[in-house]
Amino acid sequence: MDLLLLTVLAVAAPLLTDERYIRVPELQRMFGVSRATLWRMRKRGELPEPVRISRGVIGWRASVIAEFFETKDNFNDDGRA
């Protein structure tokens, strides 16, 4: 394959997949909570389990988090988890 084509495929591959992963800092911003609160929520079963992306790296599938956000019972009246 041509080097340019390989480069384009490498850059575009994440855009071509339907799924992306949300890492801890982004999830903190989305929920408006601290890192410790995320872990407490996870421990209590109030947050879906993350997926191991690589060694020492976890994240949540965006579709799982979107589904979680759609569930009104997961949030207080102010929209926070």
JOPEJO-V616878 format. One record per pair of residues at least 12 apart in sequence whose ideal C-beta (glycine too) atoms are under 10 Angstrom apart, sorted by the first residue. I is the first residue (numbers start at 0). J is the second residue. D is the distance in whole Angstrom. If there is no record, write none. Layout:
# JOPEJO-V616878
i=I j=J d=D
i=I j=J d=D
This chain:
# JOPEJO-V616878
i=17 j=61 d=9
i=17 j=62 d=8
i=18 j=50 d=10
i=18 j=60 d=6
i=18 j=61 d=7
i=18 j=62 d=6
i=18 j=63 d=9
i=19 j=58 d=9
i=19 j=59 d=10
i=19 j=60 d=8
i=19 j=61 d=5
i=19 j=62 d=9
i=20 j=49 d=9
i=20 j=50 d=7
i=20 j=52 d=6
i=20 j=56 d=9
i=20 j=57 d=9
i=20 j=58 d=3
i=20 j=59 d=7
i=20 j=60 d=6
i=20 j=61 d=7
i=20 j=63 d=10
i=20 j=64 d=10
i=21 j=49 d=9
i=21 j=58 d=6
i=21 j=59 d=5
i=21 j=60 d=8
i=21 j=61 d=6
i=21 j=63 d=9
i=21 j=64 d=5
i=21 j=65 d=9
i=22 j=49 d=9
i=22 j=52 d=8
i=22 j=56 d=8
i=22 j=57 d=8
i=22 j=58 d=5
i=22 j=59 d=8
i=23 j=37 d=7
i=23 j=38 d=9
i=23 j=49 d=8
i=23 j=56 d=10
i=23 j=57 d=7
i=23 j=58 d=8
i=23 j=59 d=9
i=25 j=58 d=9
i=25 j=59 d=9
i=25 j=61 d=10
i=25 j=64 d=9
i=26 j=40 d=10
i=26 j=46 d=8
i=26 j=49 d=9
i=26 j=58 d=8
i=26 j=59 d=6
i=26 j=64 d=7
i=26 j=80 d=10
i=29 j=59 d=10
i=29 j=64 d=7
i=29 j=67 d=10
i=29 j=68 d=8
i=29 j=80 d=9
i=30 j=46 d=9
i=30 j=64 d=9
i=30 j=67 d=10
i=30 j=68 d=9
i=30 j=73 d=10
i=30 j=74 d=9
i=30 j=78 d=9
i=30 j=79 d=7
i=30 j=80 d=4
i=31 j=77 d=9
i=31 j=78 d=8
i=31 j=79 d=5
i=31 j=80 d=8
i=32 j=46 d=10
i=32 j=79 d=7
i=32 j=80 d=6
i=36 j=79 d=10
i=36 j=80 d=8
i=37 j=49 d=9
i=37 j=59 d=10
i=37 j=80 d=9
i=40 j=73 d=9
i=40 j=80 d=6
i=41 j=59 d=10
i=45 j=67 d=9
i=45 j=73 d=7
i=45 j=80 d=7
i=46 j=59 d=8
i=46 j=63 d=10
i=46 j=64 d=9
i=46 j=67 d=7
i=46 j=73 d=9
i=46 j=80 d=8
i=47 j=59 d=6
i=47 j=60 d=8
i=47 j=63 d=5
i=47 j=64 d=7
i=47 j=66 d=8
i=47 j=67 d=6
i=48 j=63 d=9
i=49 j=63 d=9
i=49 j=64 d=10
i=50 j=63 d=9
i=67 j=80 d=9
i=68 j=80 d=9
